[in-house]
Amino acid sequence: MTVLVTGGAGYIGSVTVEALRRAGQPVVVVDNLSRGHREAVDPDVPLYVGEVGDRALIRRVVDEQGVEACAHFAALAYVGESVEEPDRYYANNVGATVNLRLQGSAYAMLAQFEDMLRHYVPEIEKVQDVMDAIPKPGLETPTGKAVREVLDSRINPAVAGHGGHISLIDVRPPRVYLRLEGGCQGCGMADVTLKQGVEAEIMRAAPEINEILDVTEHAAGSNPYYQPGKGGASPMA
Ligand SMILES: NC(=O)c1ccc[n+]([C@@H]2O[C@H](COP(=O)([O-])OP(=O)(O)OC[C@H]3O[C@@H](n4cnc5c(N)ncnc54)[C@H](O)[C@@H]3O)[C@@H](O)[C@H]2O)c1
């Protein structure tokens, strides 16, 4: 398991790198060397010089090095300086976008979370689900656009009547990844909705797709439209 150590050229990060290597773990470092030292990273350890906020870089490191875990130490870390220059510390250590790991009914409250966080921390520009923070080039392809179009124009208007929503998470032909939200999450008819309605609609619009994967945490759904024993029907059936 390759471990990405951000800030691995700094004090805590470089000690962590050495400890991981002693434990036999492959390690890779991302550090912008603003405070760290190239010499603190053994030449055998791949060192990518750059910003932790650079998503394209992090994506490349993960893909090239097969990263499966991350120990995050990249930060400006001087207490006195942070009091004198809070904006600089906020921008470097937090960034303007807050990525939340949302689960269950929390998806439906994203707008309220954003309002609250921006009220207390005006520097925040955007709040999003961490899944939406990962670059997904597949969504910009003709197939990705065709799938989005069918979701926007046909599927979501149909499930909206049941208080549901289906988000397009990624398109990687032959697969499409969806997340069922609101009344669709935890719904006992979700499988039927997916198989008989959504899957058929998507495959008709994009024949190169042959698998629809549901990444919803259904067990966390707080207000499913249909619960077994309650009765009901899929909006797409
Ligand atoms: N040193 C301590 O005793 C101590 C104690 C508790 C917690 N921490 C925390 O551990 C973390 C690391 O502290 P440290 O003492 O090793 O600091 P450090 O300055 O020695 O190391 C931080 C490293 O992060 C790099 N870095 C900073 N911003 C970056 C960015 N945007 N992109 C890429 N790299 C970046 C720097 O170049 C540096 O190599 C901090 O969050 C700190 O608050 C440190």
The ligand as an SDF file (V2000), in Angstrom:
LIG
                    3D

 44 48  0  0  0  0  0  0  0  0999 V2000
    5.9660   20.4210   14.8470 N   0  0  0  0  0  0  0  0  0  0  0  0
    5.1670   20.0760   15.8350 C   0  0  0  0  0  0  0  0  0  0  0  0
    5.5550   19.9270   16.9960 O   0  0  0  0  0  0  0  0  0  0  0  0
    3.6970   19.8100   15.5330 C   0  0  0  0  0  0  0  0  0  0  0  0
    2.8730   19.3870   16.5840 C   0  0  0  0  0  0  0  0  0  0  0  0
    1.5300   19.1110   16.3470 C   0  0  0  0  0  0  0  0  0  0  0  0
    1.0120   19.2850   15.0610 C   0  0  0  0  0  0  0  0  0  0  0  0
    1.8260   19.7090   14.0670 N   0  0  0  0  0  0  0  0  0  0  0  0
    1.2060   19.8850   12.7520 C   0  0  0  0  0  0  0  0  0  0  0  0
    1.8630   19.0280   11.8070 O   0  0  0  0  0  0  0  0  0  0  0  0
    1.8370   19.6600   10.5230 C   0  0  0  0  0  0  0  0  0  0  0  0
    3.2700   19.7580   10.0010 C   0  0  0  0  0  0  0  0  0  0  0  0
    4.0480   20.5240   10.9160 O   0  0  0  0  0  0  0  0  0  0  0  0
    5.6270   20.6020   10.8020 P   0  0  0  0  0  0  0  0  0  0  0  0
    6.1400   21.0130   12.1330 O   0  0  0  0  0  0  0  0  0  0  0  0
    6.1850   19.3540   10.2040 O   0  0  0  0  0  0  0  0  0  0  0  0
    5.8000   21.8340    9.8040 O   0  0  0  0  0  0  0  0  0  0  0  0
    6.9270   22.0400    8.6870 P   0  0  0  0  0  0  0  0  0  0  0  0
    6.8550   23.4820    8.2850 O   0  0  0  0  0  0  0  0  0  0  0  0
    8.2350   21.5080    9.1390 O   0  0  0  0  0  0  0  0  0  0  0  0
    6.3920   21.1100    7.5100 O   0  0  0  0  0  0  0  0  0  0  0  0
    5.2850   21.4580    6.7120 C   0  0  0  0  0  0  0  0  0  0  0  0
    5.6700   21.0960    5.2860 C   0  0  0  0  0  0  0  0  0  0  0  0
    4.5280   21.3730    4.4510 O   0  0  0  0  0  0  0  0  0  0  0  0
    5.0040   22.0210    3.2610 C   0  0  0  0  0  0  0  0  0  0  0  0
    3.8740   22.8240    2.7820 N   0  0  0  0  0  0  0  0  0  0  0  0
    3.2740   23.8810    3.3720 C   0  0  0  0  0  0  0  0  0  0  0  0
    2.2440   24.3030    2.6570 N   0  0  0  0  0  0  0  0  0  0  0  0
    2.1560   23.5000    1.5770 C   0  0  0  0  0  0  0  0  0  0  0  0
    1.2920   23.4280    0.4600 C   0  0  0  0  0  0  0  0  0  0  0  0
    0.2790   24.2990    0.3090 N   0  0  0  0  0  0  0  0  0  0  0  0
    1.5100   22.4680   -0.4710 N   0  0  0  0  0  0  0  0  0  0  0  0
    2.5300   21.5730   -0.3330 C   0  0  0  0  0  0  0  0  0  0  0  0
    3.3850   21.6000    0.7020 N   0  0  0  0  0  0  0  0  0  0  0  0
    3.2050   22.5420    1.6410 C   0  0  0  0  0  0  0  0  0  0  0  0
    6.1940   22.8280    3.6860 C   0  0  0  0  0  0  0  0  0  0  0  0
    7.0910   23.1010    2.6160 O   0  0  0  0  0  0  0  0  0  0  0  0
    6.8180   21.9160    4.7350 C   0  0  0  0  0  0  0  0  0  0  0  0
    7.7710   21.0250    4.1620 O   0  0  0  0  0  0  0  0  0  0  0  0
    1.1780   21.0290   10.7280 C   0  0  0  0  0  0  0  0  0  0  0  0
   -0.2040   20.9130   10.4410 O   0  0  0  0  0  0  0  0  0  0  0  0
    1.3720   21.2670   12.2120 C   0  0  0  0  0  0  0  0  0  0  0  0
    0.3900   22.1590   12.7370 O   0  0  0  0  0  0  0  0  0  0  0  0
    3.1500   19.9650   14.2680 C   0  0  0  0  0  0  0  0  0  0  0  0
  1  2  1  0
  2  3  2  0
  2  4  1  0
  4  5  1  0
  4 44  2  0
  5  6  2  0
  6  7  1  0
  7  8  2  0
  8  9  1  0
  8 44  1  0
  9 10  1  0
  9 42  1  0
 10 11  1  0
 11 12  1  0
 11 40  1  0
 12 13  1  0
 13 14  1  0
 14 15  2  0
 14 16  1  0
 14 17  1  0
 17 18  1  0
 18 19  2  0
 18 20  1  0
 18 21  1  0
 21 22  1  0
 22 23  1  0
 23 24  1  0
 23 38  1  0
 24 25  1  0
 25 26  1  0
 25 36  1  0
 26 27  1  0
 26 35  1  0
 27 28  2  0
 28 29  1  0
 29 30  1  0
 29 35  2  0
 30 31  1  0
 30 32  2  0
 32 33  1  0
 33 34  2  0
 34 35  1  0
 36 37  1  0
 36 38  1  0
 38 39  1  0
 40 41  1  0
 40 42  1  0
 42 43  1  0
M  CHG  2   8   1  16  -1
M  END
$$$$
